Amino acid sequence: MISLSLLVLILTLLVATAVGLGIVCWFCLGPTRLRSVRERPHWFRTRLRAVAPFVAVLVAVLVVNKGLQSWIERFSHAYGFEATATLYAIEGDFVLTFQELVPAPAMLYFSAVYVVGYAVILIGPLVVYLFADRARPIKLLVAAYAVNYAIAVVAYATVVAYGPRNADRASSGASADAPLLALVPDITTVTALVNTNTNVFPSLHTSLSVTVLLIAATTRDEFRRWFGLATVLASSIVVATMALGIHWALDVGAGIVLAVGAVAIAGRIVDASSSHNDF
């Protein structure tokens, strides 16, 4: 049975995310664009139909990812490469030292941006790009999400690694602080529904956030405010992964590489499946 504290946490996260998305819509789109939903319903239905095949693929990837989560975890522990000690041997106490440089009040911000900001940066562009002049940005975004998750599944099945805050479990000789868990102990119950604590290489928080930023850069002329906001959120999330002791710097680097590759692959997929005058 779900506890009252967990229920309150879930509701708080949902409300905070909804408020964040509302701010994104108002700040990045403005009332004129938002009113166009009522004025051009057929246009939006056409846009939704155009992106539907890409959404279907993304949903399928997510369903497979979730459905195979326990199997992937068992497979990785049985056959995967134990990488925690190797990651620590390469970068040493970088994350621990980095945490010491982050002032305690900033941990509140990084905790909020890691959880709520991450949800906003993933969902926000799905709404913003519905209003784009062409369908390519939202197609590219959804396709890039699918590529990120598909590649990450393979990586998590073949590489077993604990993050800095759990490193002592793998006898790496280091264990970072866990400020997010100290602030919100029940957060592990929420994250366990979609992830396991050995899925750290590469960092999906990093790869997906940087994916959004890379695509936002291509639409900055049309959505300049969204590009600015995405820059702040993506940068903050990347820093938060290390400030909170969740990821190694190498995880972050691998996440950035994954993002660049995912956007490039998604671009080829979208271009191959779309006409020159695609709506």
N, C-alpha and C positions, 0 to 999 in steps of 0.2 A: 504493500500500500504506500502511495506517495506521501511523504511527510509534508507538514504544513510549511516548513521552512523552504523545502524544495519547490513547492507550488508557488510560494511567494517569489522565489528567485526566478522561476520560469516566466511568471506573469510580468515581473519587473523588466526582464530582458526583452520580452515581446513589446511592452509598452515603449521602452526606450528605443528599440529598433524602429517601431512605427513612427515615433516622434522624429527620429533621425531621418527617416525616409521622407516624411512630410517636409522637413526643412530642406532636404535636397531638391524635392520637386518645386518648392516655392522659390528657392534661391537660384536654382540652375535653369528652370524652365520659365518661371514667371506666370502670372495670371492669364496673360493672353494666350500662350501656348496651351495651358491647362484647359482653358475654355474651348479650345478647338476640338476637344474630344466630343462635345455635344454638337458642334457645328459641322464636323466631318466624320460621322460614325462609319460611313462606308470606307473611307480612307484608312481608318484604324483597323477595320476588319480585314482589309486587304493586306495591311502590314503584318498582322498576326498570322494570317495564312502563309505569308512568305517565309516567316521564321519558324513556323510549326515543325517542319521536318528536322531542323537543327535542334529544337527543343526536345523532340521525340528521342533523338540520339543521345542527348545529354541525360534525359531521364533514364534511358536504358542503361547507360554507363553507371549512373548513380545507384540504380536498383541492383545491378550486378555487384558493384562495389560494396553496398550494404549487405546484400545477401551472402556474399562470400567473405565477409569480414572475419568471422571466427575461423573459417577454413584458412584464410590467408595468414592469420596470426599463428595457427598451428603449423602451417607449412614453413613459414619463415623461421620459427624456432627450431624446426626439425632440420631444415636444409639451408636456411639463409646464412649469410656471412655476418658474424658477430662483429659489428663495426664500432661499438662504443669506445673501446680501448684505443682503437686506431684513430678515431676522431680526436680523442684527448691527447694522444701522442703527437698529433700534427699541430694542433692549435694550443695545447696546454691550458693555462688558466685564463685565457682571454675573456671568456664570459664572466668568470668570477671577478676579474679585475674591472670589467665594464660595469658590472652591477655596483661595485663600490663607488664608481664615479657618478652614478645616477642618484640624485637626492630623493629622499623618502617620499616627499609630496608628489614627485613626478610619477611614482609607482601607481598612484591612483589613476592618473591620466592614462598610463600605458595599459593598466588593467582594463579600463573602460574601452579604450580603442581596440584592444586585442579581441574583446568579446563583441561589443556592440558596434564599434567602428568597422569591424570586419564584416559583419552582417550587412551594414549599410553600404560598404564599398562593393559588395558582391551584388546586391539587389538593386541598388540605386541606378546603375547604368542600364539595367534592363528596362527600367521605366523611362529614363532620359532618352535612350536611343529609339524608343517607340515614336518619338517626335522628330527624329532626324529626317533630313530631306530624302535620304535613300535608305534602303534596308540593309546595306552592307555592314554598317557598324554593329547592329544588333546581331546579325548573322555571325559576324566575325567573333563577337564576344561569346556567344553561346557555344560556337564551335571550339573556341580556345579553352573554355571551361571543360568541355568534354575531353579534349586532348590532354589537358593537365591531369584530370582524374584518371584517365586511362593509363598514362605513363606512370603516375604515382602508384597505382595499384601494383604494377610490375616491380617498381622499386621497393615498395614495402614488403612484397613477398620474398624478395631476394636479399634485402639488407635488414638486419636486426640492430636497432640502435636505440639507446635510452638518451633522453635529453639531459642537459647539465644538472637539472634539479633532481633527476633520478639516477645519475651516473654511478653512485655508490652501489646500486643494485647489480651493476655489471662489473664491479671491481675495477673501475678505471682509475680510482684514486682521487676523484674529485666529486663534489656535490655542491651545486649552486643553491642560493636561496630560492624560495618559491613564494614571492610576494602575493601573487594572484590567489594561491591556495590559502594564504594567511588571511587575506581580505574576504574571500568568498569560498569557504571550505566545500560547499555543496556543488561547486562548479565542475568538479571531477565527475559527479553523477550525471550531469548534463552532457559533458563531452564524451563520456564513455558510450553514449548512445550512438555516436557516429564515428568514433575513433578509438585507437588503442595507444598506450603510452610508448610503444616501440615504433610508431609511425612518425619518425622525425626527419629522415633523410630521403628526399629533400623536404624542405618546409613548404607545405601547401599554403599556409598563411602568406608566406612570402611570394610564392609563385602566382597565386591567384590575384593578390593585391598588385603585384608588378604587372601582371597581364592586363588588369583594368587600367593601370596607369599608361602602359604602352599604347593601348587602343584609344584612351582618352587623348593622348598626344596627337593622334591622327585626326581627331575631331575637334581640336582646340579652337579652330576658326569658327566653328558652328556653336560649340558649347564651351566657351572660354571659362566660365565660372565653374563648370564641372571639372575641367582640366585642373584648375587651381585647387579645388577641393580634393580631387583624387590624388594630387601630388602630396598634399598634407597627410591625408589618411594613409596612403600606401607607405610613405616614408615612416610615419609613426608606427604602423603595424610591423614593418621590418625591424625597427629598433626595439619594439616591444617584445618580439620573440626572444631576443637575447636579454633584455632588461629583466624580463620575468623568469629567466632561466629555463625556458622551454626548449630552445633550439641552440645548437652550436653555430658559430659563424660559418662553418662549412656547410651546414644545412641551409643557411640563408643564401650562401653563394650558389649552391646547387639549385635552390628555388628560383633564383634570378635566371640562371641558365635555362631551367625548364620553362619559365615564362617566355623568354625570347624564342625558344624553339616552338612552344605551343602556338604563339601568335603567328610565327612563320608558316607552320603546318596548316593552321586554321585558315590563313589567308589563301593558300593554294587550294584548299578544299572549297572555300566560298567562291573564289574566282572560277573554279572549274564547274561549279554547279549553277552559276548565275549568268544571266544574259547581260549584255553591255548596258542596256537601259533598265536594269533591274529596279523595281519600285522599292 
